[in-house]
Amino acid sequence: MRLAAFDRSGRAGMFLYNANNGVAYLGTSNGDGTFSFNPLSVSPGFTLIDTGDLNGDGMIDVILYDPTNGYAATGLSTGTGFNFTAWNGYYSPEFTSVKLGYYTGHTTADLTLYNAHTATGYFGTGTGTGAFNFRL
């Protein structure tokens, strides 16, 4: 589960995801302590998940990563769901940390990847489209 303002309401919503079966929901706050849940179509297996604004639209997006096979996807928020795209940037199996942050001072999130088994890390500057430019 991840809590963030996935729409522009300024209220925290919920991204719920079961990595075993791929069942996922986005819950947007109704402002009265209740949520409206929309089912999402997500593949199973993503065990590392983080959130941040990837495209600068003021809505929080998600990145999903499966360390067993290196598959990754970004989900750009629509406010009621996500437009998921397989990540065509650098990825490999066995990253142990996938973290979004605002390291460059821009309004879009950047990405750090770390593999504790090999002590290898990568930094990707957010492009504003849900993609990243990587350097070692």
C-alpha positions in Angstrom: 0.0 0.0 0.0 1.2 3.5 -0.8 -0.5 6.7 0.4 -0.2 9.9 -1.7 -2.2 12.6 -3.5 -2.8 10.6 -6.7 -5.3 13.3 -8.0 -5.2 17.0 -7.6 -7.5 17.2 -4.6 -4.6 17.5 -2.1 -6.0 14.6 -0.1 -4.2 11.4 0.4 -5.4 8.4 -1.7 -4.4 4.8 -1.5 -2.6 2.6 -4.1 -3.3 -1.0 -3.0 -1.5 -3.9 -4.8 -1.1 -7.6 -4.2 2.2 -8.7 -5.8 1.1 -12.4 -5.7 -1.9 -12.0 -8.0 -1.7 -8.5 -9.5 -5.0 -7.3 -7.9 -4.7 -3.6 -7.5 -6.9 -0.6 -6.7 -6.6 3.1 -6.6 -8.6 4.7 -3.8 -9.3 8.4 -4.0 -10.4 10.3 -1.0 -14.0 11.5 -0.8 -13.0 14.1 1.8 -15.2 12.6 4.5 -13.0 9.6 5.6 -14.2 7.3 2.9 -12.6 6.4 -0.5 -13.8 5.6 -4.0 -11.9 2.5 -5.3 -11.2 1.9 -8.9 -9.8 -1.5 -10.0 -6.6 -1.5 -12.0 -5.0 -3.9 -14.4 -1.5 -4.7 -13.2 0.7 -7.7 -13.7 1.8 -9.7 -10.6 5.3 -9.9 -9.3 6.2 -6.2 -8.6 7.6 -6.2 -5.1 9.4 -2.8 -5.0 7.1 0.1 -5.4 7.6 3.8 -5.0 5.7 7.0 -5.7 6.5 10.5 -6.9 5.4 13.0 -9.6 7.1 11.7 -12.7 5.7 14.2 -15.2 5.2 17.4 -13.3 1.4 17.5 -13.5 0.9 17.7 -9.7 -0.5 14.1 -9.4 1.6 11.4 -7.8 2.7 8.5 -10.1 4.1 5.1 -9.4 7.1 3.0 -10.4 6.9 -0.8 -10.1 9.9 -3.2 -10.1 10.2 -7.0 -10.0 13.7 -7.9 -8.7 13.4 -11.5 -9.8 13.4 -10.7 -13.6 14.2 -6.9 -13.8 10.8 -6.0 -15.2 9.8 -2.4 -14.4 6.9 -0.1 -15.3 5.9 3.4 -14.6 2.3 4.4 -14.0 1.4 8.0 -14.8 -1.7 9.0 -12.7 -4.9 10.0 -14.4 -6.5 10.9 -11.1 -8.6 7.8 -11.0 -6.1 5.2 -12.3 -2.7 5.0 -14.0 -1.5 4.7 -17.6 1.2 2.0 -17.2 4.2 1.7 -19.5 6.9 -0.9 -19.5 10.1 0.8 -18.6 12.5 0.8 -21.5 15.3 2.4 -19.5 18.1 0.6 -17.7 17.0 -2.3 -15.6 18.3 -5.5 -14.5 17.4 -8.2 -12.0 18.3 -8.1 -8.3 18.0 -4.4 -7.5 17.3 -4.3 -3.8 16.3 -0.6 -3.6 14.2 1.5 -6.1 13.6 5.0 -4.7 12.1 8.1 -6.3 13.2 11.5 -5.0 13.6 15.1 -6.0 17.4 15.2 -6.1 18.0 17.7 -9.0 15.7 20.4 -7.8 13.2 19.9 -10.6 9.5 19.4 -10.2 9.7 15.8 -11.5 11.1 12.8 -9.6 14.4 11.2 -10.2 15.3 7.6 -9.5 18.0 5.8 -7.6 18.6 2.0 -8.0 20.8 -0.1 -5.8 21.9 -3.7 -5.9 23.2 -4.7 -2.4 24.5 -8.0 -3.8 27.0 -6.2 -6.1 27.2 -2.8 -4.3 26.2 -1.2 -7.6 24.1 1.9 -7.7 22.6 4.0 -10.5 21.0 7.5 -10.6 18.4 8.4 -13.2 17.4 12.0 -13.8 13.7 12.3 -14.5 12.8 13.4 -18.0 9.3 14.6 -17.1 7.7 11.8 -19.2 8.0 8.9 -16.8 11.4 7.9 -18.2 14.9 8.5 -16.7 18.4 9.3 -18.0 20.9 7.1 -16.1 24.5 7.5 -15.1 26.6 5.4 -12.8 
